């Protein structure tokens, strides 16, 4: 395959970034963009006059000259669009989260497998220099055995009409957790509150439980006076602070830890603390979405699994689905199915 001919469905908030990066990706030709709003197609034509704008997604899905489809639409539409594209033999990349349910994710994965097609999810953060560096630090055991993952993603943000704050904000950090940590989660406890009386939580807290002594926690809010994008990852040797709002020094490694032991009567826990240097690793500065586009196109050409593959996308949906069950049951533990 010399070039991969692609079409993008959706030219809203994220669509222009997707089109720009795929347009500049080697071995990729963006032929069509679909959006029902004429003003969005007019905006497309100003920036990319060589890309044809169409009103109907099926004009892309049913076009025999299109090899791959990128879906950048609201989550409720992901499954139907992706299924139609796969049935037409198209490779598919879907915006996060992959689908609205695990059952939908399973159906798409099975369909892609049967047809030998690439199915990928745009979990952009996995392609950032910061997350790739943290993966390296964990894989090479610089921080030792991971003990916890604590994420805060809060701001005075846009209230979504169809999904709660966990479905909106947490997929970024859940994908990072799933990428970095090999242990498999077993259950979720989540609580949240809706201040708009529409039963859609605008503040939520989620704990991800494991069979091991690892634990993960997420704090998400659309109603914070400040914007925070910070993750703490604790290992038994060192600890990581990841602050995505830092312009350059996003990752700091702290040579900080503790050692505990019991005294002779075994009723008291004695803890020794260690505080050492702070290390600022050098990070790649490439645009993450450029990495997403290259990975998708090369996965199609070379018939290999992308980093943000569909199985990882499904794991994110599994955690979100369990969080929804737990929230609606006042924080009761929900098993990950």
Secondary structure, DSSP 8 states (H G I E B T S, - for coil): ---EEEEEE--STTHHHHHHHHHTSTTEEEEEEE-S-HHHHHHHHHH-TTSEEES-THHHHT-TT--EEEE-S-GGGHHHHHHHHHHTT-EEEEESS--SSHHHHHHHHHHHHHHT--EEEE-GGGGSHHHHHHHHHHHTTSS-SEEEEEEEEEEE----SSS-HIIIIIHHHHHHHHHH--S-EEEEEEEEE-SSSSS--SEEEEEEEESSS-EEEEEEESEEEEEEEEEEEEESS-EEEEETTSSS--EEEEEEEEEEEE-TTSSSEEEEEEEEEEE------S-HHHHHHHHHHHHHHHT---TTBHHHHHHHHHHHHHHHHHHHTTT--EE--
